Amino acid sequence: MGNDESPGPRPRGIPRWLVITLAPIIWPLGVSAAHAGVPWALSCIGPRHGWTGGNPAGWNLLGCVPVAVGAVLLMWITKFAFARLRGLPDRVPMDWSPAILMTGGPYAVSRHPMYVAELALWLGWTILYGSIPVLIGFGALGAVVAQLAPREERALEAKFGVIYREYKARVPRWLCARQI
C-alpha cells in the first residue's frame, strides 16, 4: 500500500544560491527600467519644457547633477548589498520582510539611502526633461516613499529590536536632521 508519511511543508522563500546568482543580473536591469526608462517614457507624453530642436536648454542640464548623485548612490548601495549576500539566510523570504539589517556603507548616512537615490534620479530627470508628467511621477514616488519608509522601519524594529532602535537613534531617516 501507499506511504502514509507526507514530506512536510515546503520551505518558504527562495534558496540563497538563486538570489546570489540572479541578483547581479535582475537588480541593475530592474532599477534601470524603473528609474531611467519610466521617466524617459513619461517625458514623451507631453512637451519637454526648455528643449528646442531636440536639445535641452542649459538649465535642463542642471538635472544631470541629481541624476549623477542618484546613480552613484545606487551603485554604492548595490556594491554594499552584494558584498553581504552571503549573509542571507538559506531561504530568502519573498514577503518583503527584512532578511538582514544593513547599517554600514550608505546605510550609515541614511536609513533609506535607496529611496534618497531614487528620488534624486527622478528629480534630475524632471529637470533634465522639463517634463510635467515626470514631475507628477516624482511626486507620486515621493508620496509612496513617505508611506513606505515608516512601515519598513516598524518591520525592522519588530525584527531586530534594540539593535535597530540604536541604529535609528544614530542615523537620520533621510540625509538631514534626525527624524523619528
C-alpha positions in Angstrom: 0.0 0.0 0.0 1.0 3.7 -0.1 3.3 5.6 2.2 1.4 7.5 4.9 4.2 9.9 5.6 4.0 13.2 3.8 7.2 15.1 3.0 6.1 18.1 5.2 5.5 21.7 4.3 7.7 23.1 1.6 10.3 25.6 2.9 9.2 29.2 2.4 11.3 31.6 0.3 13.8 31.1 -2.4 17.2 29.5 -2.0 20.1 31.8 -1.2 22.2 30.5 -4.1 19.5 31.6 -6.5 19.4 35.1 -5.0 23.2 35.3 -5.3 23.1 34.1 -8.9 20.2 36.2 -10.1 20.5 39.5 -8.1 23.5 40.8 -10.1 21.5 40.4 -13.3 18.0 41.3 -12.3 18.7 44.2 -9.9 20.6 46.5 -12.4 18.0 45.8 -15.1 15.0 46.4 -12.8 16.5 49.6 -11.4 17.4 51.0 -14.8 14.0 50.2 -16.2 12.1 51.8 -13.3 14.2 54.8 -12.7 15.5 55.7 -16.2 13.2 54.0 -18.6 9.9 55.1 -17.0 10.9 58.8 -16.7 12.0 58.8 -20.3 8.7 57.3 -21.4 6.8 59.8 -19.3 8.8 62.6 -20.8 7.5 61.6 -24.2 3.9 62.1 -23.2 4.0 65.9 -23.1 6.2 68.8 -24.1 9.8 69.0 -22.8 10.0 72.5 -21.4 13.2 74.2 -22.2 14.0 72.0 -25.1 14.4 73.3 -28.7 15.3 71.3 -31.7 15.5 68.1 -29.7 18.2 69.5 -27.4 17.9 70.6 -23.7 18.4 74.2 -22.6 21.3 75.0 -20.3 19.1 74.9 -17.2 17.7 71.5 -18.2 21.3 70.2 -18.0 21.3 71.0 -14.2 19.2 67.8 -13.9 22.4 65.8 -14.7 23.7 66.7 -11.2 20.9 64.9 -9.2 20.9 62.1 -11.8 24.6 61.6 -11.2 24.3 61.7 -7.4 21.4 59.2 -7.5 23.2 56.9 -9.9 26.4 56.9 -7.8 24.5 56.4 -4.6 22.6 53.4 -6.2 26.0 51.9 -7.3 27.3 52.3 -3.8 24.2 50.7 -2.3 24.4 47.8 -4.9 28.1 47.2 -4.2 27.5 47.3 -0.4 24.5 44.9 -0.6 26.1 42.4 -3.0 29.0 42.1 -0.6 26.5 41.0 2.0 24.6 38.4 0.0 26.3 35.5 1.7 24.9 36.7 5.0 21.4 35.9 3.8 19.5 33.0 5.4 19.4 29.7 3.5 15.9 30.6 2.2 15.2 34.2 1.5 11.6 35.2 2.3 9.6 36.6 -0.6 7.2 38.5 1.6 9.3 41.7 1.7 10.2 41.1 5.4 13.8 42.1 6.2 16.3 39.3 5.9 19.3 41.2 7.2 20.0 44.6 8.8 22.4 46.8 6.9 23.9 49.6 9.0 27.2 50.4 7.3 28.2 52.0 4.0 25.4 54.1 2.6 23.1 53.0 5.5 25.4 54.8 7.9 24.4 58.1 6.2 20.7 57.5 5.7 18.3 54.8 7.0 16.8 54.8 3.5 19.6 55.6 1.0 17.8 53.7 -1.8 14.8 56.0 -1.6 17.1 59.0 -1.5 18.9 57.8 -4.6 15.6 57.0 -6.4 14.1 60.4 -5.6 17.4 62.1 -6.7 17.2 60.3 -10.0 13.5 61.3 -10.6 14.2 64.9 -9.6 17.1 65.0 -12.0 15.0 63.5 -14.8 12.3 66.0 -14.1 14.7 68.9 -14.5 16.5 67.4 -17.5 13.4 66.6 -19.4 11.5 69.7 -18.2 8.5 67.4 -18.2 5.3 67.8 -16.2 4.4 64.0 -16.5 7.9 63.2 -15.0 7.3 65.8 -12.2 4.0 64.1 -11.4 5.8 60.7 -11.3 8.4 62.3 -9.0 5.6 63.5 -6.7 3.9 60.1 -6.8 7.2 58.3 -5.9 7.7 60.8 -3.1 4.2 60.1 -1.7 4.8 56.3 -1.9 8.2 56.6 -0.2 6.7 58.8 2.6 4.3 55.9 3.3 6.7 53.0 2.9 9.6 54.3 5.0 7.8 54.4 8.4 6.3 50.9 7.6 9.7 49.5 6.8 11.1 51.0 10.0 8.4 49.4 12.1 9.1 46.0 10.5 12.9 46.4 11.1 12.3 47.4 14.7 10.0 44.4 15.2 12.6 42.0 13.8 15.8 43.5 15.1 14.6 45.2 18.3 17.2 47.2 20.3 19.8 46.9 17.6 17.6 48.7 15.2 16.5 51.3 17.8 20.1 52.1 18.4 20.8 52.4 14.7 17.7 54.6 14.3 18.9 56.9 17.0 22.3 57.3 15.2 21.3 57.7 11.6 18.8 60.1 10.1 15.8 58.8 8.1 16.9 60.8 5.0 20.0 62.9 4.9 19.3 65.9 7.1 18.2 66.4 10.7 17.2 63.4 12.7 13.6 62.3 12.1 11.7 59.8 14.2 
